[in-house]
Amino acid sequence: MAASGCLGTAVPNSPTVVSGSAE
């Protein structure tokens, strides 16, 4: 959650864990 959209995703910084884990 430290980085909102580490991969620069369009999703909010809430599911950062999913985005970072997926990408």
DSSP file (Angstrom, degrees, kcal/mol; ACC not computed):
  #  RESIDUE AA STRUCTURE BP1 BP2  ACC     N-H-->O    O-->H-N    N-H-->O    O-->H-N    TCO  KAPPA ALPHA  PHI   PSI    X-CA   Y-CA   Z-CA
    1    1 A M              0   0    0      0, 0.0     3,-0.1     0, 0.0    12,-0.0   0.000 360.0 360.0 360.0  -9.7    0.0    0.0    0.0
    2    2 A A        +     0   0    0      1,-0.2     2,-0.6     2,-0.0    11,-0.0   0.926 360.0  44.3 -62.6 -43.8    3.0    2.2    0.3
    3    3 A A  S >  S-     0   0    0     10,-0.0     2,-1.0    13,-0.0     3,-0.7  -0.901  84.9-137.7-107.0 118.4    3.1    2.8   -3.5
    4    4 A S  T 3  S-     0   0    0     -2,-0.6     9,-0.1     1,-0.3     4,-0.1  -0.600  88.2 -10.9 -75.1 106.0   -0.3    3.5   -5.1
    5    5 A G  T >  S-     0   0    0     -2,-1.0     3,-1.8     7,-0.2    -1,-0.3   0.998  71.8-170.3  68.9  66.5   -0.2    1.5   -8.3
    6    6 A C  T <  S+     0   0    0     -3,-0.7    -2,-0.1     1,-0.3    -1,-0.1   0.894  90.6  43.7 -56.4 -40.7    3.4    0.5   -8.3
    7    7 A L  T 3  S-     0   0    0      1,-0.0    -1,-0.3     0, 0.0    -2,-0.1   0.441 123.0-107.9 -84.6   0.5    2.9   -0.9  -11.8
    8    8 A G    <   +     0   0    0     -3,-1.8    -2,-0.1     1,-0.1    -3,-0.1   0.897  57.8 174.1  75.6  40.2    0.9    2.3  -12.7
    9    9 A T        -     0   0    0      1,-0.1    -1,-0.1     2,-0.1    10,-0.0  -0.337  41.5-125.1 -78.9 163.6   -2.4    0.5  -12.8
   10   10 A A  S    S+     0   0    0     -2,-0.1    -1,-0.1     2,-0.0    -2,-0.0   0.625  82.7  99.1 -82.6 -13.7   -5.7    2.3  -13.3
   11   11 A V  S    S-     0   0    0      1,-0.1    -2,-0.1     4,-0.1    -3,-0.1  -0.382  85.5 -95.5 -73.6 152.7   -7.1    0.7  -10.2
   12   12 A P        -     0   0    0      0, 0.0    -7,-0.2     0, 0.0    -1,-0.1  -0.080  37.9-101.4 -60.8 166.7   -7.1    2.7   -6.9
   13   13 A N  S >  S+     0   0    0      1,-0.2     3,-0.7    -9,-0.1     4,-0.1   0.430 108.2  84.2 -73.4   4.2   -4.3    2.4   -4.4
   14   14 A S  T >  S+     0   0    0      1,-0.2     2,-0.8     2,-0.1     3,-0.5   0.973  91.1  41.5 -71.4 -54.6   -6.6    0.1   -2.3
   15   15 A P  T 3> S+     0   0    0      0, 0.0     4,-2.2     0, 0.0    -1,-0.2  -0.153  74.5 129.9 -86.4  43.4   -5.9   -3.2   -4.1
   16   16 A T  H <>  +     0   0    0     -2,-0.8     4,-3.3    -3,-0.7     5,-0.3   0.857  68.1  59.2 -63.2 -33.7   -2.2   -2.4   -4.4
   17   17 A V  H <> S+     0   0    0     -3,-0.5     4,-2.0     1,-0.2    -1,-0.2   0.907 108.3  44.4 -62.2 -41.8   -1.4   -5.9   -3.0
   18   18 A V  H  > S+     0   0    0      2,-0.2     4,-2.8     3,-0.2     5,-0.3   0.917 115.8  47.0 -68.4 -43.6   -3.3   -7.5   -5.8
   19   19 A S  H  X S+     0   0    0     -4,-2.2     4,-2.9     2,-0.2    -2,-0.2   0.947 115.9  43.5 -65.0 -48.8   -1.8   -5.3   -8.5
   20   20 A G  H  < S+     0   0    0     -4,-3.3    -1,-0.2     1,-0.2    -2,-0.2   0.869 117.8  46.4 -64.6 -35.9    1.8   -5.7   -7.2
   21   21 A S  H  < S+     0   0    0     -4,-2.0    -1,-0.2    -5,-0.3    -2,-0.2   0.879 115.9  44.9 -74.5 -37.1    1.3   -9.4   -6.7
   22   22 A A  H  <        0   0    0     -4,-2.8    -2,-0.2     1,-0.2    -3,-0.2   0.941 360.0 360.0 -72.0 -48.3   -0.3   -9.9  -10.1
   23   23 A E     <        0   0    0     -4,-2.9    -1,-0.2    -5,-0.3    -2,-0.2   0.482 360.0 360.0 -83.8 360.0    2.1   -7.9  -12.1
